[in-house]
Amino acid sequence: METKQPIQFNDEDELLDIRYDNIFKAVFTRDTPASKGALSGLVSALIERKVSVQTITANEPAANNTFDRSIRFDIACRAESGELINIEMSFNPNPHELSRLEYYASRQFSGQGIFGDKSYRNLAQTFQIAILGKEKFFPDDVLVHTFQYFDPVHNVDLGGKSRIITVELQKTERIIDKPAVEMATSEKWSIFFQYLTIKNKRAKIN
């Protein structure tokens, strides 16, 4: 069986910036095994559990009004094991991005509905994932944050099913010079997004 060779980018290649929303969606929402495999790999790296994306349930469908447009998810998908995942690239994040993410996460979880034979036990785990481009939102050097309901006073986790995951691409400056073999998969994805169009980083991207 023929073994596929990895893609190699040359210094003269003029590549599109995947941090732009339309490019990001064009890459990850094509109805091809490669695109679906890439989306599954990205999601798996960020939620730290191997999942296979089976269906894209929404990709900014037509909105009825301006307000409706403002609350659409970029890529909404369902994993093989039932998890609901919304993932978006925010090259220029909203000044109130964190409140926006909390709003999206709550809509995603509550939007499942409880009716008929369904009960609260049937609610699927949900993930709201935001890859943030130009801004740093948290004062530490941590690239990927995962947020969930938690009592910080008594150190008790609610054990809830909703998660908000953020990736701050501006924090890749501290890891770009790390050998690729020492990088976590989430770090490799972040370096790919942030430095794909930087020609003197092509060797690292390859």
N, C-alpha and C positions, 0 to 999 in steps of 0.2 A: 504494500500500500504506500502511495506517495506521501511523503512527509512535507507539510506546508512550511515554507521558509518564512521567518519573521520579517516584517516590513522594516526596511531601512530608509531613513530620510537622509538626503544629501544636503550639503551646505547651500547649494543653489536653489533648492526647492522653496517655493513661496507657498507657505501653508496658511490655511484659514485659521483664524483665532477661535478655538473651540470654547473660549470663555464667553462668547456672545451667544445669547439665548437661542437664536435661530439656527446657528451652527451646531450647538450642543444637541438640540432636538433632532436635527437632521441626521446626526451621527447615531443617536441612541434609539430612534423610533422607527427605523426602516424595518420592513417585514422580511428580514433576512436572518439566517442563523448567526452571521458575524455580528450584526447589530444587537440582536437579542442576547447573544453570548457576552458581548461587551457590557450591556446593561446589567446582566446578571452578575458579572464579575465586579462591576463597580459597586452595586448594592451590597453584595456579599462582603466586600472589603470594609464597607462603612458600618454595617450592622454586626460585623464580626461573627457571621454565621453563614454557611454556604446555602444560598437559595438559588432557585431557577425561576426567572421571570417568565410567566406563561402568557399573560395577556396585558396589553396596554389598554386600560379601561377609559382613559380620557387623555387628550392632548390638545388642550385649549379649544374645545368645541365652540361653535358660534354662540355669541352672547346676545341676549335680548336687549341689553342696555349697557351703558358705560359702567355702572356700578358692578353689574354682573361680570363684566370683563375683568374688573380689578381683583376678583377673588378666584379666578381660575387657577388650577394647578398647572405646572409646566408638563410634567410627565407623571400621570397616575397609572400605576400598574399593580397587578396581583401576582404574588409568587405562587409556585406550585403547591406549597404547603399552606396557602391561604392568607398570608400576610398582605396587608394593603400598604403600598409604598407610594409616596409622592416625593419626587426628586426634582430639584430645579437648580439652574445655574443663575446666580445673581451677580453679574459683573459689576453693576453699580447698585449695591444694596440700598433699600429704603432706609431713611434715617431712623425709622421706628421698626426696623427689620425684626427685632426679637419679639415684639408684640404681634407683628404680622404672622410670624411663625407659630406662635402660640394659638392664634386665631385659626390658622389653617389646620393645625394639629387637632384642635377640638372639633372642627367641622368634619374632618376626616373620620374621627372615631365615632362621633355621634351620628354621622350620616349613614351608618350601617343599618340602623333601624331595628326595632324589636317588635315583631308582629307575627301572627299565626302561631306556629309551633316553636318559633325562635325565642330564646331567653338570653339573659345577660351572659350566660356561659358560652353562647355561640359567637360572641363578639370576637373578631379576629384581632391579632396584634397589628398595630399601625405604626408607621414610621414617616415622619416629615423630615426630609433631608434637604439642607440648603448648602450649596457650595458658594461661598462668598468671595467676591473678587477683590475689590479695591479698598475695603475697610477692615480694620481689626475691631472686634466687638468685645473681646475679653482680654484682661491685662496680662495673662500668663503667656507662656510660649507653647501651649498645647495646641496642636494642629486640629485635632478632631475632638469635639465635645459631644457627649450623649446625655440628654436631660430627661428625667422622669420624675414622677411624684415621689417626694421624699420628705421626711420630717427631720430637718437638720438639728433640732434641739435634742431629740432623743435617739437619733441615728437609726431610724426605722424606715425601711422602704415599703411603700404601699403595695408594691407588686403589681402595679397597673400595666395595662397593655399598650399604652401610647408612649412614643418616644419622639423627641426632637433631636436631630443630629446636625451639627454645624461643622463645616470645613472652612477654615480661614486661609485662603491661598497666600495671603501676605506673609504668613508665618513659614512659608517654604524656604525663605532666605537662610534659615538656620540649618536646613537639611540638604540643600542642593549639592553641597560638596561631599556629602556622605556617600561612601561606596554603595552602588545599587544593591549589591548582595546583602548589605546590612539594613536596607530599608524595609519597613513594613509595607504591605500591599497598598494600604491607604496613602502612605507617603509617596509611593511610585505614581499612583493616580494623580495626586496633587501636583507633583513635579511635572507630569505630562501636561496637565491643564495649564499650569502657570508658565512653562518654558517652551512649549511646542514651537512657537514662532520665533524664538531667540536662536539665531543661527550658531552662535558660539557655544550653545548648549546641546547641539544635535547629537554629539557623541553620548552624552548622558541620557538623552531621550531614547536613542537607539538601544 
